[in-house]
Amino acid sequence: MTDANPSTKSGPPMKPATAAKKLGIYLPATPQEFQDTPLSHEQFVELQKNPPEWLQTLRREGPHPRPEVARKLGISITSLKANDMDKPLTTADIKELLEKQPEWLREARNKLATERTETERR
């Protein structure tokens, strides 16, 4: 007979790429051990609750993955690609872009803001 206790989550281990995506971090910037080791559900939850120093630093300083770069810049991933910015950026890189506001970034931010406004009206 198997233990059917719903409080214990098991199942297949989470691949490092999946864990990185769920944590919003850039996998190649993580420690090699993280890149090489699938995580149990419990290990993943523990990372979320008590992030180690490397995870805190990565979230704070980057490099950040494409979805996080787009979110921090307030633009779409499509806009990143269209402007040859489809690469991991550090927090400092993102801050510099936001301060300088190149024309492509201003246009992409305005476009996304307009799209969101139109979506809210529906």
Secondary structure, 3 states (H helix, E strand, C coil): CCCCCCCCCCCCCECHHHHHHHHCCCHHHCCHHHHHCCECHHHHHHHHHCCCHHHHHHHHHCCECHHHHHHHHCCCHHHHHHCCCCCCECHHHHHHHHHHCCHHHHHHHHHHHHHHHHHHHC
